[in-house]
């Protein structure tokens, strides 16, 4: 898919993301508290056109991640994550929701929801549910909660999964929410990502628009879209790894410890890990955009990419903390918050299963290892 230059109506999203990241970096420390949220940064995303950017061009957006291809979206997510992982987490959910609307929405839904995004509404995708039961859709409306919902109380258009009956296939719904309502952040007392406003949202009794249901039963879990989309949060994590790396690098320069060969060796190892993660994210984004691999093969590669980024992040954290020492654990040091946020955001669900599924696909594949990820190979 060709990539077109931004028009006058849609400024360069990468340049906009770089500006947003600079402002987010300056504010992130003040937002790092229980119940915190990067509200000013989200407002910047709207002002800079990034909330409407994922909307297709035919609907008045910039086609970020769609007609514009994967490269710009990859860079935008990385840059926003560099500025603030909490902001990156929220923005990745916004992008995910709009991509699902673009693929599964009926014409009227697309028109209405894309207009909301252009107007500055923040979208989110929430699918985690409490053990005692999830969201149920009946003739009376919605009953139940979503948990671990990032942006709770700030997302005004929530894409959620709900079932009409226990054990039935999930449906996607896009639900309008009023800011500051239905959210409980009291249980989110996390080590990092404190500014992500992650909490529980109670949808019981909420009035729904007549066309709230998006797509068909179980479209949300359709592969390779469901697992293949993991490259997006890996791109945000990559930005967080870069921020840790830069804080570490700046510390060595500021303290004059860069001449120590052991410090240089650690920094070199960190650069190797970081660049490996960058290449994995780029390749995964390209593979998903091209849709040229068989679904199982594509999911396998994206699983490898997300785990490679996780390992790179853990390696850079270990090396940076060893290199900086105790100072990096003091709250006044830039590395302290960055490390907490990255360590927390790297904890994505089911890493062992993702690795095992990728390995099983690789084991079952024929041909040469160098051909595993070539389009058209079995």
Rosetta blueprint (number, residue, H / E / L):
1 X L
2 X L
3 X L
4 X L
5 X L
6 X L
7 X L
8 X L
9 X L
10 X L
11 X L
12 X L
13 X H
14 X H
15 X H
16 X H
17 X H
18 X H
19 X H
20 X H
21 X H
22 X H
23 X H
24 X H
25 X H
26 X H
27 X H
28 X H
29 X H
30 X H
31 X H
32 X L
33 X L
34 X L
35 X L
36 X L
37 X E
38 X L
39 X H
40 X H
41 X H
42 X H
43 X H
44 X H
45 X H
46 X H
47 X H
48 X L
49 X L
50 X H
51 X H
52 X H
53 X H
54 X L
55 X L
56 X L
57 X H
58 X H
59 X H
60 X L
61 X L
62 X L
63 X L
64 X L
65 X L
66 X L
67 X L
68 X L
69 X L
70 X H
71 X H
72 X H
73 X H
74 X H
75 X H
76 X H
77 X H
78 X H
79 X H
80 X H
81 X H
82 X H
83 X H
84 X L
85 X H
86 X H
87 X H
88 X H
89 X H
90 X H
91 X H
92 X H
93 X H
94 X H
95 X H
96 X H
97 X H
98 X H
99 X H
100 X H
101 X H
102 X H
103 X H
104 X H
105 X L
106 X L
107 X H
108 X H
109 X H
110 X H
111 X H
112 X H
113 X H
114 X H
115 X H
116 X H
117 X H
118 X H
119 X L
120 X L
121 X L
122 X L
123 X E
124 X E
125 X E
126 X E
127 X L
128 X L
129 X L
130 X L
131 X L
132 X L
133 X L
134 X L
135 X L
136 X E
137 X E
138 X E
139 X L
140 X L
141 X E
142 X E
143 X E
144 X L
145 X E
146 X E
147 X E
148 X E
149 X E
150 X L
151 X L
152 X L
153 X L
154 X L
155 X L
156 X L
157 X E
158 X E
159 X E
160 X E
161 X E
162 X E
163 X E
164 X L
165 X L
166 X L
167 X L
168 X L
169 X L
170 X L
171 X E
172 X E
173 X E
174 X E
175 X E
176 X E
177 X L
178 X L
179 X L
180 X L
181 X L
182 X L
183 X E
184 X E
185 X L
186 X L
187 X L
188 X L
189 X L
190 X L
191 X L
192 X L
193 X L
194 X L
195 X L
196 X E
197 X L
198 X L
199 X E
200 X E
201 X E
202 X E
203 X L
204 X L
205 X L
206 X L
207 X L
208 X L
209 X L
210 X L
211 X L
212 X L
213 X E
214 X E
215 X L
216 X L
217 X L
218 X L
219 X H
220 X H
221 X H
222 X L
223 X L
224 X L
225 X H
226 X H
227 X H
228 X H
229 X L
230 X H
231 X H
232 X H
233 X H
234 X H
235 X H
236 X H
237 X H
238 X H
239 X H
240 X H
241 X H
242 X H
243 X H
244 X H
245 X H
246 X H
247 X H
248 X H
249 X H
250 X H
251 X H
252 X H
253 X H
254 X H
255 X H
256 X L
257 X L
258 X L
259 X L
260 X L
261 X H
262 X H
263 X H
264 X H
265 X H
266 X H
267 X H
268 X H
269 X H
270 X H
271 X H
272 X H
273 X H
274 X H
275 X H
276 X H
277 X H
278 X H
279 X H
280 X H
281 X H
282 X H
283 X H
284 X H
285 X H
286 X H
287 X H
288 X H
289 X H
290 X H
291 X L
292 X L
293 X L
294 X L
295 X H
296 X H
297 X H
298 X H
299 X H
300 X H
301 X H
302 X H
303 X H
304 X H
305 X H
306 X H
307 X H
308 X H
309 X H
310 X H
311 X H
312 X H
313 X H
314 X H
315 X H
316 X H
317 X H
318 X H
319 X H
320 X H
321 X H
322 X H
323 X H
324 X H
325 X H
326 X H
327 X H
328 X H
329 X H
330 X L
331 X L
332 X L
333 X L
334 X H
335 X H
336 X H
337 X H
338 X H
339 X H
340 X H
341 X H
342 X H
343 X H
344 X H
345 X H
346 X L
347 X L
348 X L
349 X L
350 X L
351 X H
352 X H
353 X H
354 X H
355 X H
356 X H
357 X H
358 X H
359 X H
360 X H
361 X H
362 X H
363 X H
364 X H
365 X L
366 X L
367 X L
368 X L
369 X H
370 X H
371 X H
372 X L
373 X L
374 X L
375 X L
376 X L
377 X L
378 X L
